[in-house]
Amino acid sequence: MRIASLDFALVEQLIVLGAPPIAVAEARDWNKWVKEPPLPTGTIDLGTSFAPNIELLAALGPDLILTTDFVAMVEPRVSGIAPVERISIYSPGGSPLPKAVASMRHLGAILGLQNRVEAYLQETEAFFDACAERARPFCDKPILMLSFLDPRHARVYARPGLQQDVLDRIGLRNAWPNEGSYWGFGTVGIERLVEAGEAVAVTDYMPPDVRAVLETSPLWRSLPIRRAGGPIPILPPVLAFGGVPAARRWATLLLDALEERNP
């Protein structure tokens, strides 16, 4: 089946199932925000998810177009090209990882890949069990997971969210006491990071210019998360609002960072 997708989380799930889409919105940014699993060479970039190239999409002649609640406003423009299937992992109520599992099963049913889906999900449970063993040495101190917007503001990953689901699954604690949106984060000024105490902090995004400013900031250098452990680790690209593959990558990269910090 020739599939076009306007959502990265659904794309990564299709890739690990061995059924990658022919076209993806914002494919040019895949390596910046996702990296793994790799996007197959030759995948067509449809432009932005809110304004895909309709002429190109029509010329490709997909059998199915995947959307989410987030890009639902595009559906009237693309529904005349091919059937549209809306599959949302990020929506009010519940948390993302169970929804991602359900979305994989939904995709498997559409594509006739149910056995492949169940094998992948069974492998995922074993993977998380192994991660929980790796996490045991780090259970004594909570984890603060950040994504920097600028030198004064950061997203803090919180409940409910994919990052929180990963922490719960592998037995680690989140240092952030407040809930976020259904996307799984809250945006705060960096002065509020004092609320996390002497947590172990990691970030999935800190541009070099932001880091340069922060490392000369008395406020930043005085925060317990910075003072206790030096410059915080910056994780390789990992999809913040992803599906099951992203959850696995979050677990791997987080544990890699913790083990490097405390060999």
PEDAVEN-V509455 format. One record per helix or strand of 2 or more residues. SS is the DSSP state (~ for helix, > for strand). FROM is the first residue (numbers start at 1). LEN is the number of residues. If there is no record, write none. Layout:
BEGIN
SS,FROM,LEN
SS,FROM,LEN
END
This chain:
BEGIN
>,3,3
~,8,9
>,23,2
~,27,7
>,44,2
~,54,7
>,64,4
~,69,10
>,83,4
~,96,16
~,114,25
>,143,8
>,153,5
~,162,9
>,185,5
~,190,7
>,200,4
~,208,7
~,218,5
~,224,4
>,233,2
~,244,18
END
